[in-house]
Amino acid sequence: MKKIFSCFIIIFTFFNALGQEKLAFYEDSLKQLGTVFTNDSIEDHRLKANYTFIQTLVTALKEKNSYSYPFSNLSSFVSIKKSDDNKFRIITWFTLTDGGECRFYGAIQMNNPQKLELYPLVDNSQNLKLALSLTDSTLKANQWLGAVYYHIIPVTNIKEPYYLLFGWKGKSAETSSKVIETLSFVDGKPSFGKAVLQNQPKSNSFHKRIIFDYTKEASMLLRYDKEENMIIYDHLVPLNEANGPLSVYAPDLSYDGLKFKSGKWYFIENIKVKNLPNEEDDFFIDPSKDVQNTNPVIKEH
């Protein structure tokens, strides 16, 4: 009996190692393609490399135990973030057009050991610009407000659990955006948009996401303080008040925040930050500031 068990262990180990070897092979191919869609000077080459990248990534994820494979060699141009409860991981990245427009791509891979359960995220940013109230819209995976996510906050000890996603989103030649997105799973499928975010003091309204637009000349802080159970972010003010709502915004060295209570996040104005953030707290290097024309580097929280 011991011999049979030992043989089983050897066979299992062999096939597991073989699967990891195949994933490493795919990862090497993905890294080469990522280098092209990041650095190549010809837009058509970048687009074709990105298309092949998507196909290769899906093929790789079909391999057994792919969920546990980190793809760490892709971290220069792809963000892969796993939820703390290990329910899913979200993979996001972007490419740049010659006109400086960001196109976002992504997928949510569920932790399903039986089969690949993958939800492609389709960037619908152009159509969503026409939405009357983007902060209050519920979006499916094929209506996604594209972004590169760099942090996940699980809110799971409540009746209807959800997750907060911190993301970066290029917007125009003059401005960048950061977003606090809400993600939940309805009948097992991802749904973006849950009204849990208060964006004004003492307001009775709660939004489904918050979008911060700011000048590309500045860095914006958006981070989670685990000890305080609070989201902290730069307070943004118009650079030219005469332009009204058309003005470009920038941080003014003060901070606002969102404090968690009873399943929702409540706005707090003018927070006193104990340790002033430095540039690394920005998490993400804006591509417009990268003189080598490479994609942003994703930094861990």
C-alpha positions as CSV (number, residue, x, y, z in Angstrom):
1,M,0.0,0.0,0.0
2,K,2.9,2.4,0.9
3,K,4.5,1.6,-2.5
4,I,1.2,2.5,-4.4
5,F,0.9,5.7,-2.4
6,S,4.5,6.6,-3.1
7,C,4.0,6.0,-6.8
8,F,0.9,8.2,-6.8
9,I,2.9,11.0,-5.2
10,I,5.7,10.7,-7.7
11,I,3.2,10.8,-10.7
12,F,1.4,13.7,-9.2
13,T,4.6,15.6,-8.6
14,F,5.8,14.9,-12.2
15,F,2.6,16.2,-13.8
16,N,2.5,19.2,-11.5
17,A,6.1,20.1,-12.5
18,L,5.3,19.6,-16.1
19,G,2.3,22.0,-15.8
20,Q,4.5,24.6,-14.1
21,E,7.1,24.1,-16.9
22,K,4.5,24.9,-19.6
23,L,3.3,27.9,-17.7
24,A,6.9,29.2,-17.5
25,F,7.2,28.7,-21.2
26,Y,4.0,30.8,-21.8
27,E,5.2,33.4,-19.4
28,D,8.4,33.8,-21.4
29,S,6.4,34.3,-24.6
30,L,4.1,36.8,-22.8
31,K,7.1,38.7,-21.5
32,Q,8.4,39.1,-25.1
33,L,5.0,40.2,-26.4
34,G,4.7,42.7,-23.4
35,T,8.0,44.2,-24.3
36,V,6.7,44.8,-27.8
37,F,3.4,46.4,-26.9
38,T,5.1,48.5,-24.3
39,N,8.2,49.7,-26.2
40,D,7.8,49.3,-30.0
41,S,7.6,52.7,-31.8
42,I,5.1,51.5,-34.4
43,E,1.5,51.4,-33.2
44,D,0.5,48.6,-35.5
45,H,3.2,46.4,-34.0
46,R,2.0,47.2,-30.5
47,L,-1.6,46.4,-31.3
48,K,-0.7,43.1,-32.9
49,A,1.6,42.1,-30.0
50,N,-1.2,42.9,-27.6
51,Y,-3.7,40.8,-29.5
52,T,-1.3,37.9,-29.5
53,F,-0.6,38.5,-25.8
54,I,-4.4,38.2,-25.0
55,Q,-4.6,34.9,-26.9
56,T,-1.5,33.5,-25.3
57,L,-2.6,34.5,-21.8
58,V,-5.9,32.8,-22.2
59,T,-4.2,29.6,-23.4
60,A,-1.8,29.8,-20.4
61,L,-4.7,30.2,-18.0
62,K,-6.3,27.1,-19.3
63,E,-3.4,25.1,-17.8
64,K,-4.2,23.2,-14.6
65,N,-3.4,25.2,-11.4
66,S,-2.8,28.3,-13.4
67,Y,-4.5,30.4,-10.7
68,S,-1.6,29.8,-8.3
69,Y,1.1,30.7,-11.0
70,P,2.2,34.3,-10.2
71,F,3.5,35.4,-13.7
72,S,5.9,37.6,-11.7
73,N,8.1,38.2,-14.8
74,L,5.2,40.3,-16.3
75,S,5.1,42.8,-13.4
76,S,6.7,45.6,-15.5
77,F,3.6,46.0,-17.7
78,V,0.8,43.9,-16.2
79,S,-0.8,44.3,-12.8
80,I,-2.0,41.0,-11.2
81,K,-3.7,41.4,-7.8
82,K,-5.3,38.6,-5.8
83,S,-8.0,39.2,-3.2
84,D,-7.1,38.6,0.4
85,D,-9.8,35.9,0.7
86,N,-8.3,34.2,-2.4
87,K,-11.6,34.2,-4.2
88,F,-10.2,35.7,-7.4
89,R,-7.4,37.6,-9.0
90,I,-7.7,40.5,-11.4
91,I,-5.3,41.0,-14.3
92,T,-5.1,44.5,-15.9
93,W,-2.8,46.4,-18.3
94,F,-3.0,49.0,-21.0
95,T,-1.4,50.1,-24.3
96,L,-0.8,53.5,-25.7
97,T,-1.9,54.8,-29.1
98,D,0.3,57.2,-31.1
99,G,-2.1,59.9,-30.0
100,G,-1.4,59.2,-26.3
101,E,-4.8,57.5,-25.7
102,C,-4.8,54.6,-23.2
103,R,-6.6,51.4,-24.1
104,F,-7.2,49.1,-21.1
105,Y,-7.4,45.4,-21.0
106,G,-8.2,42.9,-18.2
107,A,-9.8,39.8,-16.9
108,I,-11.0,38.3,-13.6
109,Q,-9.8,34.8,-12.9
110,M,-11.8,33.0,-10.2
111,N,-10.2,30.5,-7.9
112,N,-11.8,27.4,-9.4
113,P,-9.6,24.3,-9.3
114,Q,-12.0,22.3,-11.5
115,K,-12.0,24.5,-14.6
116,L,-10.9,27.9,-15.9
117,E,-13.5,30.5,-14.8
118,L,-12.4,33.7,-16.6
119,Y,-14.3,36.9,-17.1
120,P,-12.8,39.2,-19.8
121,L,-13.1,42.9,-19.0
122,V,-14.0,45.0,-22.1
123,D,-13.0,48.7,-21.9
124,N,-16.1,50.7,-22.6
125,S,-14.5,54.1,-21.6
126,Q,-15.4,55.9,-24.8
127,N,-19.1,55.1,-24.6
128,L,-19.2,55.7,-20.8
129,K,-18.1,59.3,-21.4
130,L,-21.7,59.9,-22.5
131,A,-23.2,58.5,-19.4
132,L,-25.3,60.9,-17.3
133,S,-23.8,59.8,-14.0
134,L,-20.8,57.5,-14.3
135,T,-20.4,57.5,-10.5
136,D,-23.8,55.9,-10.1
137,S,-23.8,53.4,-12.9
138,T,-23.7,49.6,-12.5
139,L,-21.5,48.1,-15.1
140,K,-21.0,44.5,-16.3
141,A,-17.7,43.0,-17.3
142,N,-18.3,44.0,-21.0
143,Q,-19.1,47.6,-19.9
144,W,-16.0,48.1,-17.9
145,L,-14.5,51.5,-17.0
146,G,-11.0,50.5,-17.9
147,A,-8.2,51.0,-15.4
148,V,-5.1,49.4,-14.1
149,Y,-5.8,48.2,-10.5
150,Y,-3.0,48.3,-7.9
151,H,-4.8,47.5,-4.6
152,I,-7.9,45.5,-3.5
153,I,-9.7,46.0,-0.2
154,P,-12.1,43.2,0.7
155,V,-15.3,44.0,2.5
156,T,-16.5,40.5,3.2
157,N,-17.8,40.3,6.8
158,I,-21.2,41.7,5.8
159,K,-24.4,40.3,4.3
160,E,-23.6,41.4,0.8
161,P,-19.8,41.3,0.5
162,Y,-17.9,43.4,-2.0
163,Y,-14.4,44.7,-2.9
164,L,-12.9,48.1,-3.4
165,L,-10.4,48.4,-6.2
166,F,-7.9,51.3,-6.5
167,G,-7.0,52.0,-10.1
168,W,-5.1,54.4,-12.3
169,K,-6.6,55.6,-15.6
170,G,-5.1,57.8,-18.2
171,K,-7.7,60.3,-19.4
172,S,-6.2,62.9,-21.8
173,A,-3.0,64.7,-22.8
174,E,-3.4,67.0,-19.8
175,T,-5.0,64.9,-17.1
176,S,-4.8,61.5,-15.4
177,S,-7.4,59.8,-13.2
178,K,-7.5,57.6,-10.3
179,V,-10.6,55.6,-9.3
180,I,-12.1,53.9,-6.4
181,E,-14.2,51.1,-8.0
182,T,-16.6,48.7,-6.3
183,L,-16.8,45.1,-7.3
184,S,-19.3,42.5,-6.2
185,F,-20.4,39.1,-7.6
186,V,-24.0,38.7,-8.6
187,D,-25.0,35.1,-9.3
188,G,-21.3,34.4,-9.5
189,K,-20.6,37.0,-12.1
190,P,-18.6,40.3,-11.6
191,S,-20.6,43.5,-11.3
192,F,-19.0,46.9,-11.0
193,G,-20.9,49.5,-9.0
194,K,-22.2,49.3,-5.4
195,A,-23.6,52.4,-3.7
196,V,-21.3,52.5,-0.6
197,L,-19.1,55.6,-1.1
198,Q,-20.0,58.9,0.4
199,N,-18.2,61.8,-1.4
200,Q,-19.5,64.8,0.5
201,P,-19.7,65.6,4.2
202,K,-23.1,64.6,5.8
203,S,-24.5,63.6,2.4
204,N,-27.3,61.1,2.3
205,S,-26.1,60.0,-1.2
206,F,-23.7,57.1,-1.7
207,H,-21.9,56.5,-5.0
208,K,-20.9,53.4,-6.8
209,R,-17.4,54.7,-7.6
210,I,-15.4,57.8,-7.2
211,I,-13.2,59.2,-10.0
212,F,-10.4,61.7,-9.3
213,D,-9.2,63.8,-12.3
214,Y,-5.9,65.7,-11.8
215,T,-3.2,67.3,-13.9
216,K,-0.5,64.9,-15.3
217,E,2.1,67.3,-13.9
218,A,1.2,66.1,-10.4
219,S,1.1,62.8,-8.5
220,M,-2.0,61.9,-6.5
221,L,-2.1,59.9,-3.3
222,L,-4.8,57.3,-3.0
223,R,-4.0,54.6,-0.4
224,Y,-5.6,52.5,2.4
225,D,-4.6,52.8,6.0
226,K,-5.2,49.4,7.4
227,E,-4.7,50.4,11.0
228,E,-7.3,53.2,10.8
229,N,-9.5,51.2,8.4
230,M,-9.6,54.4,6.3
231,I,-8.9,55.4,2.7
232,I,-6.7,58.5,2.5
233,Y,-6.4,60.6,-0.6
234,D,-5.2,64.0,-1.8
235,H,-7.7,66.9,-1.7
236,L,-7.8,68.3,-5.2
237,V,-8.4,72.0,-6.0
238,P,-8.7,73.8,-9.4
239,L,-5.5,75.3,-10.7
240,N,-7.5,78.2,-12.2
241,E,-10.8,78.9,-10.5
242,A,-11.8,81.3,-13.3
243,N,-12.2,78.2,-15.6
244,G,-14.9,76.8,-13.3
245,P,-15.7,73.1,-13.9
246,L,-13.3,73.1,-16.9
247,S,-10.3,73.8,-14.7
248,V,-7.5,71.2,-14.2
249,Y,-7.2,70.0,-10.7
250,A,-4.1,69.4,-8.5
251,P,-3.4,68.4,-4.9
252,D,-3.2,71.2,-2.3
253,L,-1.2,69.3,0.4
254,S,-4.3,68.5,2.5
255,Y,-6.0,65.2,2.7
256,D,-9.5,63.8,2.8
257,G,-10.6,60.3,3.5
258,L,-13.3,57.6,3.7
259,K,-13.9,55.8,7.0
260,F,-15.5,52.4,7.1
261,K,-18.7,52.0,9.1
262,S,-21.6,49.4,8.9
263,G,-20.7,48.3,5.4
264,K,-20.2,51.8,3.9
265,W,-17.5,54.4,3.6
266,Y,-18.1,57.8,5.1
267,F,-16.4,61.0,3.9
268,I,-14.0,62.8,6.3
269,E,-12.6,66.2,5.5
270,N,-9.2,67.5,6.2
271,I,-7.5,64.5,7.7
272,K,-4.4,64.9,9.8
273,V,-1.9,62.4,8.3
274,K,0.6,61.1,10.8
275,N,3.3,60.2,8.3
276,L,3.3,62.5,5.3
277,P,3.3,60.5,2.1
278,N,6.3,60.5,-0.2
279,E,6.4,60.0,-4.0
280,E,6.4,56.2,-3.6
281,D,2.9,56.4,-2.1
282,D,1.7,57.3,-5.6
283,F,2.1,53.6,-6.4
284,F,2.1,54.2,-10.1
285,I,4.5,56.2,-12.4
286,D,2.4,58.1,-15.0
287,P,3.5,57.2,-18.5
288,S,3.7,60.9,-19.5
289,K,6.6,61.3,-16.9
290,D,8.5,58.3,-18.3
291,V,11.2,59.6,-20.6
292,Q,12.0,56.2,-21.9
293,N,8.4,55.8,-23.2
294,T,7.8,52.6,-21.2
295,N,4.6,51.7,-19.4
296,P,4.2,52.5,-15.7
297,V,5.7,50.3,-13.1
298,I,3.2,48.9,-10.6
299,K,4.3,49.2,-7.0
300,E,3.1,47.1,-4.1
301,H,1.2,48.7,-1.2
